[in-house]
Amino acid sequence: QTLVREFASCTPLHSLRQAPMADFLRRSALWVGSQGLRAAAPDWWTFTDRQRFTRKSRTQVSADAVAGAASKRQRPWGTIISCILSSIGWFWTSWKERQLRSAALLASATPLLPLAALRRALRSPLPPAPERLPPGTGAELGACAEARTPRRAAAEVCSQVVGQILVPISVHVTTLAGNTVWGPEEIEGSMLVADLQRRVAEAMGQSSFAVQLVYETKILDPSRNAVEEGLKEEVHITAIVSRDREEIADALFAHTRGHIWVPDGAFVLAPFSREHVAFYETQVIRLYDEWVTSWDRRRVKAGRPAGTQGRDDPGSDSEYEDVERSQWMPREEVLECHRVAAPRIFLDDGSGERALILPRDLERWALENSAPTYSETEAADRRLNAGAVLVALVATERERGIRREERCLRMGEEGELVGEACITEHGLVLREPRLPSEMLHRVDSEGLLGDRPSSLRNKAFAGIVLRTGQQSLEMVQLGRAKWWRIGKFLLGLLSLFLATSLGRRTRLAHRFLRALRSQQPRVAAVAA
């Protein structure tokens, strides 16, 4: 404590030579000792220096000066900027809360399906095929084309096709037991099988996806019309009720759960923990202390302008105190940062199928779902010696050490995802939706085979890795939304408080200006 007091009162080094030799040596020793004390001081130790000074404030008061000061107080820019920033923060937290609640709704409203059932429900991509015609027509047209048939022969074939489409077809639909469920009724040859399937399902009281129509020995394709499926004149069709949905759509909005899986040879090796993982991020962080000095000025005694209490009032001076505080503040600096993700990350649910995970940014998604796996701190040499004292004379930083950190997304961890499921050249894929929400149906959607849009809006990709204490994607997203809701509430209160304070200060400033203008003649007389 003695060294600290002496250090606070000592003069700069260049002025020490003007003092007597004994005083010079004493102060030099104290100054060197204070630098050594500064080099060895812990982070919580604060060096304080207080200086008091007097500022003259005995000038006579001026009405214009008071009015100018009041007009400046009328525009509290700090309060205005803080109110704007808090309002922006409120809108940001509201948007984040709505986004998380939307992700929780998507998870709860979409049925959880195994990947094998999801693959059966999706159609594989096919190369573009020529327009399909009734049986036999394609062969006739091909023969005509090869033999360079005249236009007249081609026109006759086309007229036969058009005639088949326009001829009405009598359809009678029964169950396997022979009970009539629809018809006999006439339909046009251009009618899609999907429309016929929807009518039969309504008559049976079933969902359209649960009904399959069988003609002779084949299941009718809902995407083709009656003529293309070979229906002519009078036909007998059997309706089968089945909950297995096979190849019903090119893309579905799916909800599934499984484990993170990476093919052999595609995984990455974490450099610190030496594990085979799907993703890792490593950081080398420099730890150091910075010598920070701050000044704080406060008024100890308020002055009084001359003439405030009368013509003979000399006034009084204001007294201020400057407080200088210096201490070591801990700092960190990232020296190196590396992120590496496996080129392909899959979800495996044990059903024999795997889905490729394709969010908008795979590396960012893996980073958000990674967990700390390694942390080690290597402390620096903090021994107090002559070198440390010399460094403290000129440096404002001191080393504390280096910390190495690692975050990984391990293989085998359980994950839960919602997104657009489709089959591409890479196989089954879960990705960010590319179709509009009204066109992207769920597997149990009633309007999947019809023309009705999907009732679930704002579809998006969402996925997390479930760890200890996390039950499902829905619960995790609702928990995160709760914290954003608390932040929104606090920012709303702060914005309301700042807006109220701003309005109150503005009213007081206007009232003061009105009172000052009304008393301006009397103040001018006193000043004279």
MILOMI-641158 format. One record per residue (C-alpha): x, y, z; residue number from 1. Coordinates in nm, 4 decimals, m for minus. Last residue first. Example, Ala and Ser with C-alpha at 12.3 -4.5 7.8 and 13.67 -1.06 7.14 Angstrom:
       px       py       pz pos
   1.3670  m0.1060   0.7140   2
   1.2300  m0.4500   0.7800   1
This chain:
       px       py       pz pos
  m2.8025   4.5723  m1.6197 528
  m2.8070   4.1962  m1.5452 527
  m3.0989   4.2442  m1.3074 526
  m3.2918   4.4378  m1.5727 525
  m3.2251   4.1669  m1.8320 524
  m3.3549   3.9023  m1.5919 523
  m3.6754   4.1025  m1.5364 522
  m3.7351   4.1371  m1.9137 521
  m3.6636   3.7622  m1.9766 520
  m3.9174   3.6342  m1.7210 519
  m4.1848   3.5247  m1.9758 518
  m3.9212   3.3921  m2.2129 517
  m3.7684   3.1853  m1.9351 516
  m4.1045   3.0384  m1.8308 515
  m4.1793   2.9361  m2.1878 514
  m3.8309   2.7857  m2.2250 513
  m3.8695   2.5928  m1.9011 512
  m4.2065   2.4504  m2.0085 511
  m4.0621   2.3434  m2.3450 510
  m3.7688   2.1721  m2.1711 509
  m4.0009   1.9978  m1.9256 508
  m4.2184   1.8663  m2.2085 507
  m3.9141   1.7362  m2.3994 506
  m3.7773   1.5688  m2.0869 505
  m4.1103   1.3929  m2.0318 504
  m4.1317   1.2756  m2.3923 503
  m3.7781   1.1375  m2.3833 502
  m3.8383   0.9645  m2.0525 501
  m4.1555   0.8016  m2.1862 500
  m3.9775   0.6861  m2.5035 499
  m3.6859   0.5523  m2.2994 498
  m3.9151   0.3624  m2.0619 497
  m4.1246   0.2178  m2.3451 496
  m3.8126   0.1072  m2.5348 495
  m3.6703  m0.0541  m2.2190 494
  m3.9981  m0.2355  m2.1473 493
  m4.0100  m0.3647  m2.5053 492
  m3.6462  m0.4722  m2.4824 491
  m3.7273  m0.6704  m2.1673 490
  m4.0308  m0.8396  m2.3276 489
  m3.8402  m0.9243  m2.6473 488
  m3.5568  m1.0730  m2.4428 487
  m3.8060  m1.2889  m2.2520 486
  m3.9592  m1.3994  m2.5840 485
  m3.6142  m1.4858  m2.7179 484
  m3.5626  m1.7044  m2.4115 483
  m3.8971  m1.8804  m2.4674 482
  m3.8234  m1.9313  m2.8387 481
  m3.5176  m2.1372  m2.7442 480
  m3.7297  m2.3660  m2.5295 479
  m3.9937  m2.3950  m2.8028 478
  m3.7231  m2.4934  m3.0522 477
  m3.5845  m2.7595  m2.8177 476
  m3.9280  m2.9031  m2.7398 475
  m4.0241  m2.9327  m3.1084 474
  m3.6933  m3.0888  m3.2102 473
  m3.7327  m3.3605  m2.9512 472
  m3.6281  m3.4762  m2.6062 471
  m3.3215  m3.2665  m2.5226 470
  m3.1889  m3.3316  m2.1712 469
  m2.8644  m3.4896  m2.2887 468
  m2.8125  m3.4422  m2.6631 467
  m3.0320  m3.4251  m2.9700 466
  m2.8598  m3.2973  m3.2846 465
  m3.0789  m3.0381  m3.4490 464
  m3.2588  m2.9893  m3.7792 463
  m3.4789  m2.7350  m3.9462 462
  m3.5464  m2.6860  m4.3173 461
  m3.8336  m2.4536  m4.4014 460
  m4.2072  m2.4585  m4.4665 459
  m4.3800  m2.1256  m4.4151 458
  m4.7350  m2.2596  m4.4531 457
  m4.9114  m2.5859  m4.3676 456
  m5.2510  m2.5958  m4.5439 455
  m5.1132  m2.7484  m4.8623 454
  m5.2829  m2.6378  m5.1806 453
  m5.5835  m2.8265  m5.3249 452
  m5.5488  m2.9664  m5.6774 451
  m5.5725  m3.3303  m5.5881 450
  m5.3342  m3.6141  m5.5189 449
  m5.1695  m3.4426  m5.2221 448
  m5.4797  m3.2573  m5.1083 447
  m5.5506  m3.4811  m4.8110 446
  m5.1970  m3.4514  m4.6764 445
  m5.0705  m3.7647  m4.5021 444
  m4.7273  m3.7663  m4.6696 443
  m4.6882  m3.3930  m4.6297 442
  m4.7360  m3.1624  m4.9241 441
  m4.5101  m2.9093  m5.0993 440
  m4.7211  m2.7103  m5.3475 439
  m4.8619  m2.4569  m5.0964 438
  m4.5183  m2.4143  m4.9366 437
  m4.3526  m2.3205  m5.2655 436
  m4.1005  m2.5782  m5.3929 435
  m3.7295  m2.5479  m5.3167 434
  m3.7510  m2.6598  m4.9563 433
  m3.4088  m2.6805  m4.7824 432
  m3.2844  m3.0349  m4.8037 431
  m3.3376  m3.3970  m4.7005 430
  m3.2076  m3.6231  m4.9803 429
  m3.2698  m3.9868  m5.0782 428
  m3.0243  m4.0924  m5.3484 427
  m2.7346  m3.8797  m5.4756 426
  m2.8783  m3.8664  m5.8301 425
  m3.1905  m3.7217  m5.6717 424
  m3.4785  m3.8594  m5.4651 423
  m3.6802  m3.6085  m5.2661 422
  m3.7461  m3.4998  m4.9086 421
  m3.8072  m3.1333  m4.8297 420
  m3.7334  m3.0549  m4.4673 419
  m3.7708  m3.1611  m4.1061 418
  m3.4834  m3.3065  m3.9056 417
  m3.4049  m3.4949  m3.5848 416
  m3.0527  m3.6044  m3.4953 415
  m2.8967  m3.8711  m3.2758 414
  m2.5181  m3.8797  m3.2508 413
  m2.3522  m4.1758  m3.4251 412
  m2.0782  m3.9730  m3.5916 411
  m1.9501  m3.6831  m3.3864 410
  m2.0035  m3.3167  m3.4611 409
  m1.6950  m3.1588  m3.3102 408
  m1.5772  m2.8474  m3.1273 407
  m1.2108  m2.7915  m3.0371 406
  m1.0271  m2.5428  m2.8184 405
  m0.6598  m2.4614  m2.7631 404
  m0.5748  m2.1960  m2.5049 403
  m0.2478  m1.9989  m2.5029 402
  m0.0791  m1.8175  m2.2121 401
  m0.1038  m1.5162  m1.9837 400
   0.1095  m1.2709  m2.1800 399
   0.1572  m0.9109  m2.0711 398
   0.0449  m0.5984  m2.2500 397
   0.1080  m0.2246  m2.2061 396
   0.4810  m0.2423  m2.2694 395
   0.7497   0.0207  m2.2000 394
   0.8405   0.0023  m1.8301 393
   0.6575  m0.3277  m1.7770 392
   0.9069  m0.5003  m2.0082 391
   1.1918  m0.3837  m1.7861 390
   1.0159  m0.5177  m1.4765 389
   0.9477  m0.8536  m1.6435 388
   1.3130  m0.8786  m1.7490 387
   1.4349  m0.8039  m1.3983 386
   1.2316  m1.0905  m1.2556 385
   0.8760  m1.1710  m1.1519 384
   0.7721  m1.5169  m1.2742 383
   0.4700  m1.5215  m1.5023 382
   0.5857  m1.7876  m1.7524 381
   0.2867  m1.8452  m1.9801 380
   0.0084  m2.0945  m1.9111 379
  m0.0899  m2.3586  m2.1682 378
  m0.4659  m2.4004  m2.1597 377
  m0.6391  m2.7112  m2.2951 376
  m0.9919  m2.7568  m2.4285 375
  m1.1320  m3.0531  m2.6234 374
  m1.4748  m3.1918  m2.7173 373
  m1.7004  m2.8856  m2.7236 372
  m2.0304  m2.9644  m2.9054 371
  m2.1392  m2.9277  m3.2666 370
  m2.4964  m2.8506  m3.3754 369
  m2.4390  m2.4861  m3.4713 368
  m2.1109  m2.5777  m3.6404 367
  m2.2756  m2.8554  m3.8435 366
  m2.5447  m2.6155  m3.9640 365
  m2.2808  m2.3570  m4.0561 364
  m2.0792  m2.6103  m4.2533 363
  m2.3871  m2.7453  m4.4350 362
  m2.5104  m2.4039  m4.5499 361
  m2.8575  m2.4142  m4.7132 360
  m2.9241  m2.7534  m4.5593 359
  m2.8409  m3.0757  m4.7476 358
  m2.8470  m3.3865  m4.5268 357
  m2.8237  m3.7047  m4.7373 356
  m3.0777  m3.9636  m4.6289 355
  m2.9916  m4.3242  m4.5421 354
  m3.2089  m4.6326  m4.5852 353
  m3.1871  m4.9776  m4.4282 352
  m3.4350  m4.9021  m4.1520 351
  m3.1607  m4.8187  m3.8997 350
  m3.2389  m4.4462  m3.8876 349
  m2.9297  m4.3249  m4.0764 348
  m2.8932  m3.9525  m4.1488 347
  m2.6117  m3.8663  m4.3881 346
  m2.3232  m3.6187  m4.4038 345
  m2.1366  m3.5731  m4.7316 344
  m1.8209  m3.3691  m4.7972 343
  m1.7136  m3.4093  m4.4329 342
  m1.6704  m3.0743  m4.2638 341
  m1.3530  m2.8800  m4.1815 340
  m1.3307  m2.5563  m3.9858 339
  m0.9977  m2.3984  m3.8866 338
  m0.9357  m2.0967  m3.6633 337
  m0.5924  m1.9575  m3.5714 336
  m0.4726  m1.6622  m3.3601 335
  m0.7980  m1.5737  m3.1878 334
  m0.7277  m1.2926  m2.9400 333
  m0.8323  m1.2801  m2.5760 332
  m0.8127  m1.0010  m2.3175 331
  m0.7938  m0.9759  m1.9392 330
  m0.7799  m0.6177  m1.8036 329
  m0.4784  m0.5066  m1.6017 328
  m0.5500  m0.1948  m1.3980 327
  m0.5401   0.1849  m1.4062 326
  m0.7913   0.4262  m1.2543 325
  m0.7624   0.8037  m1.2836 324
  m1.0122   1.0047  m1.0810 323
  m1.0523   1.3715  m1.1730 322
  m1.2252   1.5813  m0.9062 321
  m1.4179   1.9004  m0.9689 320
  m1.4835   2.2172  m0.7683 319
  m1.7109   2.4900  m0.8968 318
  m1.6301   2.8520  m0.8052 317
  m1.8553   3.0882  m0.6118 316
  m2.0668   3.3965  m0.6850 315
  m1.9705   3.7569  m0.6159 314
  m2.3284   3.8519  m0.5112 313
  m2.3482   4.2331  m0.5027 312
  m2.6250   4.2595  m0.7620 311
  m2.8305   3.9879  m0.6035 310
  m2.8573   3.6168  m0.5458 309
  m2.7568   3.5079  m0.9000 308
  m2.5336   3.8081  m0.9611 307
  m2.2165   3.6042  m1.0077 306
  m2.2659   3.2471  m1.1153 305
  m2.2800   2.9831  m0.8395 304
  m2.0491   2.6830  m0.8371 303
  m2.1412   2.3226  m0.7639 302
  m1.9061   2.1307  m0.5372 301
  m1.7627   1.7822  m0.5945 300
  m1.8290   1.7604  m0.9660 299
  m1.7217   1.4314  m1.1165 298
  m1.4576   1.3434  m1.3723 297
  m1.3733   0.9814  m1.4504 296
  m1.0598   0.8778  m1.6306 295
  m0.9698   0.5303  m1.7512 294
  m0.6362   0.3541  m1.7892 293
  m0.6111   0.0028  m1.9291 292
  m0.2989  m0.2147  m1.9129 291
  m0.3843  m0.5155  m2.1290 290
  m0.3620  m0.8745  m2.0098 289
  m0.3049  m1.1720  m2.2420 288
  m0.4545  m1.4993  m2.3602 287
  m0.3915  m1.6008  m2.7224 286
  m0.6520  m1.8359  m2.8647 285
  m0.5873  m2.1317  m3.0966 284
  m0.9203  m2.2467  m3.2383 283
  m1.0347  m2.5754  m3.3863 282
  m1.3661  m2.6506  m3.5578 281
  m1.4681  m3.0074  m3.6398 280
  m1.7181  m3.1892  m3.8583 279
  m1.8251  m3.5473  m3.9340 278
  m1.5848  m3.7005  m3.6827 277
  m1.2985  m3.9484  m3.6634 276
  m1.1264  m3.8653  m3.3353 275
  m0.7713  m3.7417  m3.2699 274
  m0.8840  m3.5115  m2.9831 273
  m0.6588  m3.2261  m3.1011 272
  m0.6413  m3.2638  m3.4814 271
  m0.9980  m3.3897  m3.5451 270
  m0.9806  m3.6404  m3.8312 269
  m1.2423  m3.6036  m4.1059 268
  m1.4923  m3.8580  m4.2393 267
  m1.5227  m3.9374  m4.6107 266
  m1.3078  m4.2538  m4.6114 265
  m1.5885  m4.4731  m4.4891 264
  m1.9242  m4.3050  m4.5431 263
  m2.0509  m4.0577  m4.2797 262
  m2.3442  m4.1226  m4.0457 261
  m2.5349  m3.9012  m3.8007 260
  m2.8140  m4.0975  m3.6337 259
  m3.1868  m4.1008  m3.7031 258
  m3.5094  m3.9017  m3.6895 257
  m3.7581  m3.8024  m3.9570 256
  m4.0054  m3.5324  m4.0541 255
  m4.0906  m3.4958  m4.4219 254
  m4.2209  m3.2357  m4.6638 253
  m4.2620  m3.4374  m4.9797 252
  m4.1086  m3.4292  m5.3271 251
  m4.1703  m3.6207  m5.6523 250
  m4.5010  m3.7533  m5.5259 249
  m4.7122  m4.0678  m5.4838 248
  m4.4493  m4.3311  m5.5484 247
  m4.5920  m4.5774  m5.2947 246
  m4.8328  m4.4875  m5.0199 245
  m4.9163  m4.7836  m4.8042 244
  m5.2488  m4.7150  m4.6338 243
  m5.4374  m4.9414  m4.8718 242
  m5.8025  m4.9546  m4.9749 241
  m5.8447  m5.1447  m5.3003 240
  m6.0980  m5.0407  m5.5655 239
  m6.1637  m5.2856  m5.8501 238
  m6.2446  m5.1549  m6.1957 237
  m6.4920  m5.2967  m6.4511 236
  m6.4776  m5.1354  m6.7916 235
  m6.7333  m5.0447  m7.0604 234
  m6.6186  m4.8438  m7.3663 233
  m6.2393  m4.8419  m7.3462 232
  m5.9855  m4.7980  m7.0638 231
  m5.6267  m4.8571  m7.1860 230
  m5.4350  m4.6549  m6.9228 229
  m5.3556  m4.3880  m7.1803 228
  m5.7252  m4.3626  m7.2619 227
  m5.8205  m4.3037  m6.8952 226
  m5.5704  m4.0275  m6.8326 225
  m5.2261  m4.0559  m6.6735 224
  m5.0878  m3.9120  m6.3458 223
  m5.2986  m4.1389  m6.1240 222
  m5.1344  m4.4547  m6.2696 221
  m5.3822  m4.7425  m6.2673 220
  m5.2740  m5.0574  m6.0839 219
  m5.2430  m5.3548  m6.3168 218
  m5.4069  m5.6973  m6.3442 217
  m5.7528  m5.6253  m6.4939 216
  m5.7968  m5.2625  m6.3931 215
  m5.6955  m5.1881  m6.0332 214
  m5.7752  m4.8544  m5.8670 213
  m5.5910  m4.7653  m5.5446 212
  m5.7545  m4.5821  m5.2539 211
  m5.5623  m4.4618  m4.9440 210
  m5.4241  m4.1508  m5.1147 209
  m5.7755  m4.0236  m5.1852 208
  m5.8755  m4.0430  m4.8209 207
  m6.1703  m4.2687  m4.7549 206
  m6.5475  m4.2227  m4.7296 205
  m6.6121  m4.4789  m5.0018 204
  m6.7926  m4.2320  m5.2308 203
  m6.5280  m3.9680  m5.1626 202
  m6.2541  m4.2192  m5.2445 201
  m6.4258  m4.3116  m5.5736 200
  m6.4426  m3.9468  m5.6749 199
  m6.0766  m3.8886  m5.5824 198
  m5.9618  m4.1934  m5.7812 197
  m6.1517  m4.0726  m6.0876 196
  m5.9780  m3.7365  m6.0593 195
  m5.6386  m3.9068  m6.0138 194
  m5.7105  m4.1330  m6.3157 193
  m5.7162  m3.8198  m6.5277 192
  m6.0162  m3.7633  m6.7564 191
  m5.9258  m3.7442  m7.1250 190
  m6.1311  m4.0543  m7.2088 189
  m6.4433  m3.8882  m7.0792 188
  m6.6443  m4.0482  m6.8011 187
  m6.9700  m4.2419  m6.7947 186
  m7.1097  m4.3823  m6.4738 185
  m7.1733  m4.7331  m6.3439 184
  m7.1039  m4.6187  m6.0909 183
  m6.9240  m4.6106  m5.7555 182
  m6.8958  m4.8387  m5.4513 181
  m7.0528  m5.1589  m5.5865 180
  m6.9890  m5.4593  m5.3636 179
  m6.7995  m5.7432  m5.5313 178
  m6.5971  m5.8538  m5.2250 177
  m6.2793  m5.7105  m5.3790 176
  m6.4567  m5.3752  m5.3968 175
  m6.6480  m5.2447  m5.6966 174
  m6.6097  m4.9662  m5.9529 173
  m6.8151  m4.9527  m6.2756 172
  m6.6897  m4.7213  m6.5485 171
  m6.8680  m4.6459  m6.8766 170
  m6.6311  m4.4684  m7.1149 169
  m6.7350  m4.1763  m7.3351 168
  m6.5664  m4.1485  m7.6806 167
  m6.3784  m3.8179  m7.7070 166
  m6.0352  m3.9627  m7.6198 165
  m6.0744  m4.2566  m7.8605 164
  m6.1727  m4.0215  m8.1410 163
  m5.8715  m3.8009  m8.0794 162
  m5.6451  m4.1052  m8.1075 161
  m5.8155  m4.2204  m8.4323 160
  m5.7827  m3.8687  m8.5769 159
  m5.4123  m3.8745  m8.4978 158
  m5.3687  m4.2020  m8.6874 157
  m5.5573  m4.0642  m8.9908 156
  m5.3478  m3.7447  m8.9866 155
  m5.0288  m3.9521  m8.9898 154
  m5.1538  m4.1396  m9.2978 153
  m5.2343  m3.8108  m9.4729 152
  m4.9019  m3.6586  m9.3906 151
  m4.7260  m3.9239  m9.5985 150
  m4.5425  m4.2048  m9.4200 149
  m4.1635  m4.1654  m9.4210 148
  m4.1204  m4.5411  m9.3567 147
  m3.9509  m4.4717  m9.0231 146
  m4.2073  m4.2100  m8.9247 145
  m4.5022  m4.4279  m9.0194 144
  m4.3591  m4.7206  m8.8259 143
  m4.3070  m4.4983  m8.5237 142
  m4.6604  m4.3616  m8.5461 141
  m4.8019  m4.7136  m8.5643 140
  m4.5878  m4.8308  m8.2744 139
  m4.6938  m4.5332  m8.0615 138
  m5.0595  m4.5938  m8.1372 137
  m5.0511  m4.9593  m8.0354 136
  m5.1383  m4.8912  m7.6742 135
  m5.2764  m4.5380  m7.6212 134
  m5.0318  m4.2477  m7.6466 133
  m4.7542  m4.1244  m7.4176 132
  m4.5788  m3.7980  m7.4971 131
  m4.2079  m3.8501  m7.5253 130
  m4.0049  m3.9264  m7.2114 129
  m3.7903  m3.6940  m7.0034 128
  m3.5441  m3.8994  m6.7998 127
  m3.6893  m4.0355  m6.4761 126
  m3.6349  m3.9140  m6.1186 125
  m3.7485  m4.1705  m5.8613 124
  m4.0915  m4.1203  m5.7146 123
  m4.1256  m4.0798  m5.3414 122
  m4.3576  m4.2736  m5.1089 121
  m4.1336  m4.5799  m5.1003 120
  m3.8390  m4.3593  m4.9966 119
  m4.0337  m4.2139  m4.7069 118
  m4.1332  m4.5579  m4.5846 117
  m3.7659  m4.6625  m4.5776 116
  m3.6623  m4.3336  m4.4141 115
  m3.8861  m4.3923  m4.1147 114
  m4.1643  m4.1358  m4.0749 113
  m4.2508  m3.8849  m3.8013 112
  m4.5749  m3.7119  m3.8968 111
  m4.5591  m3.3365  m3.9734 110
  m4.7672  m3.0997  m3.7583 109
  m4.5392  m3.1155  m3.4511 108
  m4.2127  m3.0579  m3.6391 107
  m4.3534  m2.7774  m3.8552 106
  m4.5033  m2.6118  m3.5471 105
  m4.1647  m2.6172  m3.3691 104
  m4.0006  m2.4570  m3.6741 103
  m4.2702  m2.1847  m3.6766 102
  m4.2087  m2.1226  m3.3063 101
  m3.8389  m2.0751  m3.3802 100
  m3.9077  m1.8262  m3.6621  99
  m4.1635  m1.6314  m3.4588  98
  m3.9167  m1.5977  m3.1705  97
  m3.6413  m1.4815  m3.4065  96
  m3.8697  m1.2217  m3.5658  95
  m3.9821  m1.0871  m3.2285  94
  m3.6191  m1.0717  m3.1114  93
  m3.5265  m0.8635  m3.4175  92
  m3.8277  m0.6301  m3.3824  91
  m3.7402  m0.5655  m3.0172  90
  m3.3741  m0.5098  m3.1024  89
  m3.4719  m0.2462  m3.3595  88
  m3.6833  m0.0752  m3.0919  87
  m3.3909  m0.0897  m2.8458  86
  m3.1623   0.0697  m3.1049  85
  m3.4094   0.3513  m3.1780  84
  m3.4624   0.4244  m2.8063  83
  m3.0871   0.4263  m2.7433  82
  m3.0367   0.6701  m3.0316  81
  m3.3057   0.9047  m2.8964  80
  m3.1730   0.8854  m2.5400  79
  m2.8201   0.9690  m2.6539  78
  m2.9470   1.2487  m2.8776  77
  m3.1101   1.4343  m2.5893  76
  m3.2430   1.7301  m2.7938  75
  m3.4278   1.9604  m2.5476  74
  m3.1168   1.9771  m2.3337  73
  m2.9521   2.1654  m2.6167  72
  m3.2466   2.4068  m2.6307  71
  m3.2112   2.4603  m2.2560  70
  m2.8445   2.5427  m2.2929  69
  m2.9230   2.7945  m2.5646  68
  m3.1981   2.9523  m2.3521  67
  m2.9582   2.9830  m2.0592  66
  m2.6973   3.1438  m2.2826  65
  m2.9537   3.3842  m2.4266  64
  m3.0705   3.4815  m2.0764  63
  m2.7181   3.5521  m1.9655  62
  m2.5865   3.4843  m1.6153  61
  m2.2870   3.6784  m1.4949  60
  m1.9535   3.5019  m1.4815  59
  m1.8503   3.3581  m1.1451  58
  m1.7959   3.0011  m1.2721  57
  m1.4233   2.9485  m1.2270  56
  m1.3093   2.5875  m1.2348  55
  m1.1308   2.4405  m0.9373  54
  m0.9110   2.1316  m0.9396  53
  m0.8843   1.7993  m0.7557  52
  m0.6685   1.5072  m0.8590  51
  m0.7205   1.1459  m0.7593  50
  m0.4962   0.8556  m0.8626  49
  m0.6108   0.4913  m0.8385  48
  m0.4211   0.1716  m0.9202  47
  m0.6657  m0.1220  m0.9323  46
  m0.5844  m0.4816  m0.8361  45
  m0.8413  m0.7285  m0.9782  44
  m0.6163  m0.8482  m1.2598  43
  m0.3253  m0.9366  m1.0329  42
  m0.0231  m0.7053  m0.9926  41
   0.3169  m0.8551  m1.0779  40
   0.4149  m0.6146  m1.3568  39
   0.2566  m0.3192  m1.1738  38
   0.4495  m0.4050  m0.8576  37
   0.7670  m0.4174  m1.0637  36
   0.6792  m0.0788  m1.2087  35
   0.6086   0.0528  m0.8583  34
   0.9452  m0.0737  m0.7411  33
   1.1191   0.1091  m1.0264  32
   0.9334   0.4291  m0.9301  31
   1.0076   0.3832  m0.5609  30
   1.3761   0.3343  m0.6344  29
   1.3767   0.6440  m0.8545  28
   1.1929   0.8407  m0.5870  27
   1.4496   0.7505  m0.3286  26
   1.7439   0.8147  m0.5607  25
   1.6123   1.1587  m0.6599  24
   1.5329   1.2494  m0.3000  23
   1.8886   1.1638  m0.2070  22
   2.0278   1.3503  m0.5098  21
   1.8270   1.6681  m0.4586  20
   1.5404   1.7224  m0.7026  19
   1.5832   1.8476  m1.0622  18
   1.6884   1.5016  m1.1810  17
   1.3434   1.3584  m1.0966  16
   1.1712   1.5746  m1.3593  15
   1.2393   1.3383  m1.6552  14
   1.1065   1.0381  m1.4586  13
   0.7600   1.1793  m1.4000  12
   0.6633   1.2820  m1.0449  11
   0.5626   1.0477  m0.7644  10
   0.2322   1.0901  m0.5798   9
   0.0478   0.7841  m0.7106   8
   0.3619   0.5706  m0.6937   7
   0.4169   0.6758  m0.3329   6
   0.0622   0.5750  m0.2449   5
   0.0954   0.2431  m0.4299   4
   0.4328   0.1730  m0.2732   3
   0.2904   0.2353   0.0729   2
   0.0000   0.0000   0.0000   1
